[in-house]
Amino acid sequence: MANSKPAEPTKAVTADDEEWMDGASNAFPKAEHLAPVNPPNFGAGRLVAIWALDEGTRKNEKGVVYPFVNTITVVLDEGPNPAAWAAGSEGWDAEASNLIGEAPVRLDDFQHSTGGLVARLRKRLTGKNAKGLPLKFRPMVGRMNTQASKSNNKVAAFSISEPTAEDMVVARTHKDMITAINKELESAVTKAEDTEAFDS
């Protein structure tokens, strides 16, 4: 008797259902959807603006505690090769274009946990610029990128690169959105401080 192929699981949400609702998905946007993660095609990913909000720690599957920074991350373009991003080719995760669509995309409560990014973003939680403005009211703009991890060359290590002149042309097209978020964050802190002063 020939081995039969296991039946595909039946989806509860039908095509008719999708006319009026969307079923929840277990998938959610992660760093792996912002730059190529499949070897050997590591490299430049999407241009982002990142506001650091707060930090925390959690355990991975092996029980090791690691830090993360909670952010607002706004995706400003589709990367240097939009066709590869859309097709899930040349190193891109196949879900990347579905989970994080065409720019601009605002990702609230987006957590960054890679070492280099955490170190840079942590400084923005309490730091100030030369004019004395808190850095948490402004985004760090740069291009996400990947390279082979030192411990495993088949695993992507994430970083962010300084924006180029071409990147800044793109970023400036989203200036109104970016400055609106700057004001939103500053207003939220001012309102909280005013409430605290009133209640004390």
Buried (B, 14 or more C-beta within 10 A) or exposed (E): EEEEEEEEEEEEEEEEEEEEEEEEEEEEBBBBBBBBBBBEBBBBBBBBBBBBBEBEEEEEEEEEEEBBBBBBBBBBBBBBBBEBBBEBBBBBBEBBBBBBEEBBBEBEEBBBBBEEBBEBBBEBBEEEEEEEEBBBBBBBBBBBBBEBBEEEEEEBBBBBEEBEEEBEEBBEEBEEBBEEBBEEBBEEEEEEEEEEEEEE
